[in-house]
């Protein structure tokens, strides 16, 4: 079981959330709650470039974040998802729900 490290940095009009480690059955609930809180407050850019594992629970947390964004009128971006993240999202059949960007500036 890898650890999940989540840090956040306020940008001028959004929050950048940097995540590393595994988003799995052990870590997704805390991760999902953190995203829910941040998205409720405004736009979120989620850096997933250092994710080493994304389980179906983790994909579910990301889908929940998209739904929260729609509910609260906030935008939600995935920044530079790792190959592992891209494969998990694509295999879920829900890739069309996500806005993927390759830089913070692209999230405007």
C-alpha positions, 0 to 999 in steps of 0.5 A, spaced: 500 500 500 503 506 497 501 512 501 498 518 498 500 525 498 496 531 497 498 538 497 495 544 494 497 551 492 493 557 491 493 560 484 490 567 482 483 564 480 484 557 482 487 551 486 492 547 484 492 540 487 498 536 487 498 529 488 503 523 488 502 516 490 496 511 489 489 513 489 486 506 491 481 503 496 485 505 502 486 512 500 480 514 495 475 517 501 480 522 504 482 524 497 475 525 494 473 529 501 479 533 499 477 534 492 469 536 494 471 541 499 476 544 494 471 544 488 465 547 492 470 553 493 472 554 486 476 551 480 481 546 481 487 544 477 489 537 479 496 535 477 496 527 477 503 526 473 506 523 479 500 518 481 503 510 481 496 507 481 489 509 480 484 504 482 476 503 480 475 507 487 480 512 485 476 513 478 470 514 482 473 519 486 475 523 480 468 522 476 465 525 483 469 531 482 467 532 475 459 532 478 461 536 484 464 541 479 457 541 475 453 542 481 457 548 484 459 551 478 466 550 478 471 548 473 475 541 474 482 540 470 486 534 470 493 536 469 498 532 466 496 525 468 501 519 468 500 513 463 497 509 469 492 515 470 490 515 462 489 508 462 485 507 468 480 513 465 480 510 458 478 503 460 473 506 465 469 508 459 468 515 462 474 519 459 469 524 455 468 527 462 474 530 463 478 536 461 485 534 460 491 540 460 498 539 459 500 546 463 497 550 468 496 556 463 491 551 459 486 551 464 484 558 463 
